[in-house]
């Protein structure tokens, strides 16, 4: 697995599907700030191939598999909900606190464990972490503007976290 975070404003994301699965993926993408393009399963290959990523949810397995193959043939990365064998990537369990994003993944082996880890993280990292991040981000910007080298900025970051007791 290669964990990455993608800026949804920099890639064209498609969303195909039906029902609750589609609604879940639409909510996930909206929460991430993505303006997903609705894609009908019968869309032309040209329409599919202009995407960078395609999320498929709520379709019957055969229809999802066919759509995934067509998209992948055009170089599009595909995620089929609850079908890791049809997917190029998967979405981890996510906790968001403003710009802070914590994730848990089991590579599709134990989604229930990823969900439990997300719940555990939600309890330990409450809404106050958005403010902590803003405070730390402002301090970091100041240190960098003052010309401190990266290793000093890193050390001051650790010191501030310890002084504030944020991880104790």
N, CA and C of each residue as an Amber inpcrd file, in Angstrom:
protein
   504
   0.8420000  -1.1690000   0.0000000   0.0000000   0.0000000   0.0000000
   0.8930000   1.2400000   0.0000000   0.4500000   2.2500000  -0.7000000
   1.1370000   3.5360000  -0.7660000   0.1700000   4.6020000  -0.2530000
   0.3490000   5.0540000   0.9900000  -0.5690000   6.0860000   1.4910000
  -0.2280000   7.4460000   0.9070000  -1.2360000   8.1060000   0.3620000
  -1.0650000   9.4500000  -0.1790000  -2.3060000  10.2690000   0.1560000
  -2.1510000  11.5680000   0.1420000  -3.2980000  12.4690000   0.2880000
  -3.3620000  13.2850000  -0.9970000  -4.5050000  13.2930000  -1.6310000
  -4.6750000  13.9520000  -2.9260000  -5.4710000  15.2390000  -2.7460000
  -5.0050000  16.2980000  -3.3580000  -5.7410000  17.5580000  -3.3590000
  -6.8740000  17.4030000  -4.3740000  -8.1220000  17.3440000  -3.9110000
  -9.2340000  17.0930000  -4.8390000  -9.4730000  18.2380000  -5.8190000
  -8.8640000  19.3850000  -5.5920000  -9.0030000  20.5090000  -6.5170000
  -8.0590000  20.3740000  -7.7140000  -7.1100000  19.4550000  -7.6200000
  -6.0960000  19.3100000  -8.6660000  -6.3420000  18.1310000  -9.6020000
  -7.3400000  17.3160000  -9.3030000  -7.6400000  16.1500000 -10.1410000
  -9.1270000  16.1280000 -10.4670000  -9.4530000  15.5290000 -11.5720000
 -10.8640000  15.4000000 -11.9740000 -11.3670000  14.0590000 -11.4520000
 -12.3830000  14.1230000 -10.5880000 -12.8900000  12.9390000  -9.9160000
 -14.3000000  12.6420000 -10.4090000 -14.5170000  11.4010000 -10.8110000
 -15.8340000  10.9580000 -11.2450000 -16.4920000  10.1040000 -10.1900000
 -17.8140000  10.0820000 -10.1970000 -18.5830000   9.2940000  -9.2500000
 -19.7330000   8.6300000  -9.9920000 -19.7860000   7.3120000  -9.8830000
 -20.8360000   6.5340000 -10.5490000 -21.4650000   5.5920000  -9.5480000
 -22.7540000   5.3380000  -9.7190000 -23.3810000   4.3720000  -8.8450000
 -24.8400000   4.6330000  -8.6210000 -25.3340000   4.0850000  -7.5010000
 -26.7510000   4.1950000  -7.1800000 -26.9540000   4.0030000  -5.6860000
 -28.0810000   4.4720000  -5.2090000 -28.5240000   4.1960000  -3.8470000
 -27.6430000   4.7300000  -2.7390000 -27.6780000   3.9990000  -1.6110000
 -26.9420000   4.4140000  -0.4190000 -25.4390000   4.4420000  -0.6400000
 -24.9200000   3.5010000  -1.4080000 -23.4890000   3.4760000  -1.6940000
 -23.0450000   4.7560000  -2.3830000 -23.8210000   5.1710000  -3.3740000
 -23.5160000   6.4130000  -4.0810000 -23.5920000   7.5980000  -3.1280000
 -24.6120000   7.6290000  -2.2790000 -24.7700000   8.7370000  -1.3270000
 -23.5940000   8.8020000  -0.3570000 -23.1240000   7.6410000   0.1170000
 -21.9670000   7.6130000   1.0280000 -20.7180000   8.1730000   0.3550000
 -20.4700000   7.7340000  -0.8590000 -19.2730000   8.2120000  -1.5760000
 -19.3980000   9.6960000  -1.9130000 -20.5840000  10.1410000  -2.2820000
 -20.7930000  11.5640000  -2.5730000 -20.5080000  12.4000000  -1.3280000
 -20.9720000  11.9350000  -0.1670000 -20.7240000  12.6570000   1.0870000
 -19.2360000  12.6730000   1.4180000 -18.5640000  11.5520000   1.2300000
 -17.1160000  11.4750000   1.4800000 -16.3630000  12.4770000   0.6120000
 -16.7000000  12.5100000  -0.6660000 -16.0120000  13.4110000  -1.5900000
 -16.3280000  14.8730000  -1.2820000 -17.5740000  15.1600000  -0.9450000
 -17.9530000  16.5390000  -0.6050000 -17.2120000  16.9990000   0.6480000
 -17.1120000  16.1230000   1.6330000 -16.4090000  16.4590000   2.8740000
 -14.9370000  16.7500000   2.6130000 -14.3790000  16.1050000   1.6060000
 -12.9800000  16.3220000   1.2450000 -12.7910000  17.5580000   0.3640000
 -13.8910000  18.1890000  -0.0210000 -13.7960000  19.3710000  -0.8750000
 -13.7460000  19.0540000  -2.3540000 -14.1080000  17.8270000  -2.7200000
 -14.0890000  17.4220000  -4.1300000 -15.3910000  17.8120000  -4.8140000
 -15.2670000  18.2810000  -6.0230000 -16.4280000  18.5810000  -6.8630000
 -16.5170000  17.4480000  -7.8810000 -17.0700000  16.3130000  -7.4350000
 -17.0930000  15.1160000  -8.2700000 -18.0650000  15.2730000  -9.4350000
 -17.6570000  14.7280000 -10.5790000 -18.4770000  14.7320000 -11.7800000
 -19.3080000  13.4560000 -11.7940000 -20.6060000  13.5960000 -11.9650000
 -21.4810000  12.4320000 -12.0330000 -21.2380000  11.6990000 -13.3500000
 -21.0390000  10.3930000 -13.2460000 -20.7450000   9.5650000 -14.4140000
 -21.7800000   8.4480000 -14.4880000 -22.4830000   8.3640000 -15.5920000
 -23.4320000   7.2730000 -15.7930000 -22.6640000   6.0150000 -16.2000000
 -23.0900000   4.8520000 -15.7270000 -22.3870000   3.6170000 -16.0900000
 -22.2550000   3.4070000 -17.6000000 -23.1860000   3.9430000 -18.3870000
 -23.1290000   3.7920000 -19.8380000 -22.4060000   4.9580000 -20.5230000
 -21.6980000   5.7950000 -19.7620000 -20.9620000   6.9250000 -20.3490000
 -19.9770000   6.4360000 -21.3990000 -19.6830000   7.3110000 -22.3430000
 -18.7150000   6.9620000 -23.3840000 -17.3330000   6.8110000 -22.7670000
 -16.4870000   6.0580000 -23.4350000 -15.1120000   5.9040000 -22.9760000
 -14.4080000   7.2540000 -22.9400000 -14.7090000   8.1340000 -23.8920000
 -14.1010000   9.4680000 -23.9040000 -14.4530000  10.2310000 -22.6390000
 -15.7100000  10.1350000 -22.1980000 -16.1280000  10.8150000 -20.9630000
 -15.4250000  10.2270000 -19.7510000 -15.2790000   8.9160000 -19.7320000
 -14.5860000   8.2550000 -18.6270000 -13.1110000   8.6290000 -18.5860000
 -12.4970000   8.6470000 -19.7370000 -11.0500000   8.7960000 -19.7980000
 -10.5590000  10.2030000 -19.4950000 -11.4680000  11.1570000 -19.3470000
 -11.0370000  12.5010000 -18.9550000 -10.9530000  12.6340000 -17.4370000
 -11.2640000  11.5620000 -16.7110000 -11.1800000  11.5460000 -15.2530000
  -9.7710000  11.1400000 -14.8170000  -9.3970000  11.5560000 -13.6320000
  -8.1710000  11.0610000 -13.0060000  -8.4850000   9.8780000 -12.1030000
  -9.6530000   9.9740000 -11.4490000 -10.0910000   8.9490000 -10.5140000
 -11.5850000   8.7300000 -10.7050000 -12.0210000   7.5060000 -10.4640000
 -13.4440000   7.1990000 -10.5450000 -13.8340000   6.3670000  -9.3350000
 -14.8320000   6.8420000  -8.5950000 -15.4080000   6.1070000  -7.4880000
 -16.7020000   5.4660000  -7.9780000 -16.8620000   4.1670000  -7.7160000
 -18.0470000   3.4240000  -8.1120000 -18.6510000   2.8160000  -6.8470000
 -19.9430000   3.0460000  -6.6350000 -20.5970000   2.5100000  -5.4440000
 -22.0640000   2.2410000  -5.7260000 -22.5600000   1.1490000  -5.1660000
 -23.9810000   0.8550000  -5.2610000 -24.4200000   0.1960000  -6.5550000
 -23.4760000  -0.2140000  -7.3930000 -23.8340000  -0.9250000  -8.6320000
 -23.6690000  -2.4240000  -8.4200000 -24.4020000  -3.2050000  -9.1990000
 -24.1920000  -4.6510000  -9.1680000 -22.7560000  -4.9380000  -9.5770000
 -22.2140000  -6.0090000  -9.0360000 -20.8050000  -6.3410000  -9.2360000
 -20.4190000  -6.3980000 -10.7150000 -21.2290000  -7.0060000 -11.5450000
 -20.8740000  -7.1320000 -12.9640000 -20.8170000  -5.7590000 -13.6320000
 -21.7820000  -4.8990000 -13.3380000 -21.7900000  -3.5510000 -13.9190000
 -20.6170000  -2.7320000 -13.3990000 -20.3250000  -2.8710000 -12.1000000
 -19.1990000  -2.1440000 -11.5180000 -17.8880000  -2.6060000 -12.1380000
 -17.7480000  -3.9130000 -12.3150000 -16.5240000  -4.4620000 -12.9050000
 -16.3170000  -3.9970000 -14.3330000 -17.3820000  -3.9810000 -15.1190000
 -17.2930000  -3.5210000 -16.5070000 -16.9050000  -2.0480000 -16.5620000
 -17.5510000  -1.2200000 -15.7520000 -17.2340000   0.2080000 -15.7230000
 -15.7980000   0.4300000 -15.2620000 -15.3660000  -0.3220000 -14.2670000
 -13.9910000  -0.1970000 -13.7660000 -12.9820000  -0.5450000 -14.8560000
 -13.2200000  -1.6170000 -15.5960000 -12.2970000  -2.0120000 -16.6680000
 -12.2330000  -0.9570000 -17.7670000 -13.3810000  -0.4140000 -18.1220000
 -13.4130000   0.6160000 -19.1710000 -12.6550000   1.8620000 -18.7250000
 -12.8510000   2.2750000 -17.4870000 -12.1560000   3.4620000 -16.9820000
 -10.6520000   3.2100000 -16.8930000 -10.2870000   2.0700000 -16.3340000
  -8.8750000   1.7250000 -16.1670000  -8.1490000   1.6520000 -17.5170000
  -8.8500000   1.2260000 -18.5550000  -8.2500000   1.1600000 -19.8990000
  -7.8050000   2.5350000 -20.3790000  -8.4180000   3.5780000 -19.8470000
  -8.0490000   4.9450000 -20.2020000  -7.1110000   5.5860000 -19.2000000
  -6.5600000   4.7950000 -18.2900000  -5.6080000   5.3270000 -17.3280000
  -6.2300000   5.9530000 -16.0920000  -7.5030000   5.6890000 -15.8580000
  -8.1960000   6.2470000 -14.7050000  -8.0290000   5.3040000 -13.5110000
  -7.6870000   5.8710000 -12.3500000  -7.6200000   5.0800000 -11.1290000
  -9.0390000   4.8410000 -10.6410000  -9.3290000   3.6120000 -10.2110000
 -10.6920000   3.2230000  -9.8790000 -10.7930000   2.6890000  -8.4580000
 -11.8880000   3.0950000  -7.7870000 -12.2420000   2.5200000  -6.4980000
 -13.6710000   2.0140000  -6.6060000 -13.8520000   0.7220000  -6.3800000
 -15.1890000   0.1280000  -6.3440000 -15.4750000  -0.2100000  -4.8900000
 -16.5020000   0.4340000  -4.3300000 -16.8190000   0.2400000  -2.9190000
 -17.0180000  -1.2370000  -2.6090000 -16.3780000  -1.6820000  -1.5300000
 -16.4840000  -3.0590000  -1.0360000 -16.0050000  -4.1140000  -2.0260000
 -15.1290000  -3.7290000  -2.9540000 -14.5750000  -4.6920000  -3.9140000
 -13.0930000  -4.3850000  -4.1370000 -12.2300000  -4.6810000  -3.1460000
 -10.8100000  -4.3590000  -3.2920000 -10.1640000  -5.0200000  -4.5110000
 -10.6820000  -6.1710000  -4.9130000 -10.1020000  -6.8630000  -6.0650000
 -10.4000000  -6.1430000  -7.3740000 -11.3800000  -5.2490000  -7.3860000
 -11.7060000  -4.4620000  -8.5800000 -11.1260000  -3.0500000  -8.5090000
 -10.4390000  -2.7440000  -7.4170000 -10.0120000  -1.3730000  -7.1440000
  -8.5010000  -1.1900000  -7.2610000  -8.1190000  -0.0020000  -7.7260000
  -6.7090000   0.3730000  -7.7640000  -6.2750000   0.9890000  -6.4400000
  -7.2250000   1.5180000  -5.7050000  -6.9460000   2.1360000  -4.4100000
  -8.1700000   1.9520000  -3.5300000  -7.9750000   2.1450000  -2.2410000
  -9.1170000   2.1070000  -1.3250000  -9.0780000   3.3510000  -0.4590000
 -10.1780000   3.6080000   0.1920000 -10.3120000   4.7790000   1.0500000
 -10.2160000   4.3100000   2.5000000  -9.2840000   4.8700000   3.2660000
  -9.1610000   4.4560000   4.6620000 -10.2880000   5.0350000   5.5130000
 -10.4020000   4.5490000   6.7210000 -11.3060000   5.1540000   7.7020000
 -10.7160000   6.5160000   8.0690000 -11.5520000   7.5420000   8.1230000
 -11.0610000   8.9170000   8.2500000 -11.6730000   9.6300000   9.4540000
 -10.8160000  10.3810000  10.1550000 -11.2520000  11.3250000  11.1810000
 -10.7240000  12.6840000  10.7420000 -11.6170000  13.6670000  10.5970000
 -11.2230000  15.0260000  10.2130000 -11.4590000  15.9780000  11.3730000
 -10.4520000  16.7810000  11.6080000 -10.5430000  17.8590000  12.5820000
  -9.9930000  19.1040000  11.9060000 -10.8440000  19.7700000  11.1400000
 -10.3750000  20.8820000  10.3200000  -9.4460000  20.3190000   9.2520000
  -8.2530000  20.8950000   9.1510000  -7.2770000  20.4230000   8.1660000
  -6.5280000  19.1720000   8.6290000  -6.6910000  18.8090000   9.9020000
  -6.0500000  17.5960000  10.4110000  -6.8530000  16.3890000   9.9600000
  -6.1730000  15.4450000   9.3260000  -6.8390000  14.2360000   8.8680000
  -6.0560000  13.0380000   9.4000000  -6.7430000  12.1950000  10.1540000
  -6.1680000  10.9670000  10.6880000  -6.8570000   9.8040000   9.9890000
  -6.0800000   8.8180000   9.5880000  -6.6640000   7.6900000   8.8670000
  -6.1950000   6.3650000   9.4530000  -6.9920000   5.3470000   9.2100000
  -6.6400000   3.9870000   9.5920000  -7.0010000   3.0790000   8.4230000
  -6.0930000   2.1790000   8.0980000  -6.3260000   1.2650000   6.9850000
  -5.7750000  -0.1090000   7.3180000  -6.4640000  -1.1150000   6.8390000
  -5.9900000  -2.4920000   6.9800000  -5.7360000  -3.1130000   5.6130000
  -5.6700000  -2.2820000   4.5840000  -5.4740000  -2.7900000   3.2350000
  -6.6360000  -3.6490000   2.7630000  -7.7950000  -3.4250000   3.3400000
  -8.9740000  -4.1850000   2.9460000  -9.1210000  -5.5170000   3.6580000
  -8.1580000  -5.8850000   4.5000000  -8.2150000  -7.1850000   5.1750000
  -9.2270000  -7.2390000   6.3090000  -9.3840000  -6.1170000   7.0150000
 -10.2910000  -6.1130000   8.1720000 -10.9410000  -4.7360000   8.3100000
 -11.9210000  -4.4330000   7.4570000 -12.5740000  -3.1230000   7.5260000
 -13.1710000  -2.8160000   8.9000000 -13.6120000  -3.8310000   9.6100000
 -14.1640000  -3.6210000  10.9420000 -13.1200000  -3.0740000  11.9050000
 -11.8870000  -3.5420000  11.7770000 -10.8000000  -3.0110000  12.6070000
 -10.5250000  -1.5580000  12.2560000 -10.5000000  -1.2300000  10.9720000
 -10.2850000   0.1690000  10.5650000 -11.3870000   1.0580000  11.1300000
 -12.6220000   0.5870000  11.1020000 -13.7390000   1.3590000  11.6580000
 -13.5540000   1.5680000  13.1600000 -13.1650000   0.5100000  13.8890000
 -12.9500000   0.6310000  15.3320000 -11.8020000   1.5800000  15.6400000
 -10.7490000   1.5310000  14.8430000  -9.6350000   2.4660000  15.0430000
 -10.0920000   3.9020000  14.8060000 -10.9210000   4.1100000  13.7840000
 -11.4740000   5.4470000  13.5300000 -12.2650000   5.9210000  14.7340000
 -13.1130000   5.0680000  15.2860000 -13.9030000   5.4330000  16.4550000
 -13.0080000   5.7700000  17.6430000 -11.9400000   5.0100000  17.8240000
 -10.9780000   5.2480000  18.9060000 -10.2980000   6.5990000  18.7060000
  -9.8760000   6.8840000  17.4800000  -9.2290000   8.1660000  17.1850000
 -10.1960000   9.3350000  17.4000000 -11.4620000   9.1580000  17.0150000
 -12.4550000  10.2240000  17.1940000 -12.5860000  10.6210000  18.6600000
 -12.5050000   9.6500000  19.5590000 -12.6270000   9.9390000  20.9870000
 -11.3950000  10.6660000  21.5170000 -10.2460000  10.3500000  20.9870000
  -8.9990000  10.9120000  21.5030000  -8.5890000  12.2220000  20.8410000
  -9.0980000  12.4630000  19.6510000  -8.7860000  13.6850000  18.9160000
 -10.0970000  14.4210000  18.6520000 -10.4890000  15.2320000  19.6210000
 -11.7580000  15.9440000  19.5340000 -11.6590000  17.1920000  18.6760000
 -12.7260000  17.9780000  18.6480000 -12.7880000  19.1780000  17.8060000
 -11.7340000  20.2310000  18.1590000 -11.1990000  20.1720000  19.3820000
 -10.1680000  21.1370000  19.7740000  -8.9010000  21.0220000  18.9250000
  -8.7200000  19.8790000  18.2600000  -7.5220000  19.6910000  17.4500000
  -7.4700000  20.6180000  16.2430000  -8.5960000  21.0880000  15.7670000
  -8.5980000  22.0820000  14.6910000  -7.8770000  23.3420000  15.1770000
  -8.1770000  23.7730000  16.3890000  -7.5130000  24.9440000  16.9700000
  -6.0420000  24.6910000  17.2340000  -5.7140000  23.5040000  17.7420000
  -4.3030000  23.1780000  17.9780000  -3.5110000  23.2760000  16.6760000
  -4.0930000  22.7280000  15.6100000  -3.4060000  22.7630000  14.3150000
  -3.2160000  24.2050000  13.8420000  -4.2400000  25.0210000  13.9950000
  -4.1230000  26.4260000  13.5770000  -3.0340000  27.1460000  14.3680000
  -2.9730000  26.8960000  15.6740000  -1.9490000  27.5060000  16.5240000
  -0.5610000  27.0640000  16.0830000  -0.4060000  25.7810000  15.8820000
   0.8910000  25.2370000  15.4720000   1.2780000  25.7150000  14.0770000
   0.3110000  25.7790000  13.1770000   0.5850000  26.2540000  11.8210000
   1.0540000  27.7030000  11.8030000   0.4300000  28.5460000  12.6250000
   0.8400000  29.9530000  12.7010000   2.2470000  30.0760000  13.2750000
   2.5280000  29.2860000  14.3100000   3.8760000  29.3090000  14.8980000
   4.9080000  28.8570000  13.8660000   4.6140000  27.7920000  13.1590000
   5.5280000  27.2740000  12.1340000   5.7990000  28.3240000  11.0530000
   4.7520000  28.9850000  10.5990000   4.9200000  30.0260000   9.5780000
   5.8400000  31.1270000  10.0910000   5.6670000  31.5130000  11.3460000
   6.5350000  32.5340000  11.9300000   7.9820000  32.0820000  12.0040000
   8.2010000  30.8550000  12.4320000   9.5650000  30.3380000  12.5150000
  10.2210000  30.2920000  11.1410000   9.4610000  29.8600000  10.1580000
  10.0140000  29.8010000   8.7920000  10.2820000  31.2050000   8.2500000
   9.3680000  32.1430000   8.5150000   9.5770000  33.5310000   8.0710000
  10.7950000  34.1560000   8.7180000  11.1370000  33.6880000   9.9210000
  12.3330000  34.1840000  10.6060000  13.5990000  33.4920000  10.1230000
  13.4720000  32.6040000   9.1480000  14.6310000  31.9610000   8.5320000
  15.1980000  30.7720000   9.2790000  14.4240000  30.2210000  10.2100000
  14.9340000  29.0520000  10.9290000  15.0570000  27.8640000   9.9800000
  16.1120000  27.0660000  10.1410000  16.2730000  25.8830000   9.2810000
  15.2320000  24.8150000   9.6210000  14.9340000  23.9360000   8.6650000
  13.8940000  22.9180000   8.8760000  14.0620000  22.0880000  10.1440000
  15.2950000  21.7130000  10.4950000  15.4810000  20.8930000  11.6960000
  15.1110000  21.6750000  12.9580000  15.3620000  22.9840000  12.9800000
  14.9820000  23.8130000  14.1240000  13.4590000  23.9840000  14.1890000
  12.8240000  24.1660000  13.0330000  11.3620000  24.2640000  12.9900000
  10.7500000  22.9670000  13.5160000  11.3100000  21.8520000  13.1060000
  10.8190000  20.5540000  13.5620000  10.9730000  20.4150000  15.0750000
  12.1230000  20.8050000  15.6000000  12.3490000  20.7040000  17.0430000
  11.4020000  21.6150000  17.8130000  11.2030000  22.8200000  17.3280000
  10.2820000  23.7500000  18.0010000   8.8390000  23.2320000  17.9450000
   8.4960000  22.5780000  16.8470000   7.1650000  21.9710000  16.7410000
   6.9810000  20.9240000  17.8360000   7.9420000  20.0290000  17.9520000
   7.8690000  18.9860000  18.9860000   7.8190000  19.6050000  20.3770000
   8.6600000  20.6100000  20.6110000   8.6940000  21.2680000  21.9220000
   7.3430000  21.8990000  22.2450000   6.7230000  22.5650000  21.2690000
   5.4390000  23.2170000  21.5010000   4.3620000  22.1900000  21.8360000
   4.3340000  21.0830000  21.0960000   3.3600000  20.0160000  21.3580000
   3.5340000  19.4950000  22.7800000   4.7900000  19.2960000  23.1910000
   5.0650000  18.8060000  24.5460000   4.6810000  19.8460000  25.6000000
   5.0390000  21.1060000  25.3820000   4.7320000  22.1730000  26.3410000
   3.2270000  22.3410000  26.5370000   2.4690000  22.2170000  25.4520000
   1.0200000  22.3720000  25.5220000   0.3360000  21.1160000  26.0740000
   1.0690000  19.9860000  26.0830000   0.5050000  18.7410000  26.5860000
  -0.5580000  18.1450000  25.6810000  -0.4780000  18.4220000  24.4050000
  -1.5140000  17.9780000  23.4770000  -1.5600000  16.4560000  23.2810000
  -0.4370000  15.7920000  23.4650000  -0.4190000  14.3440000  23.2380000
  -0.2030000  13.5600000  24.5320000  -0.5320000  14.1720000  25.6500000
  -0.3660000  13.4520000  26.9180000  -1.7060000  13.0650000  27.4870000
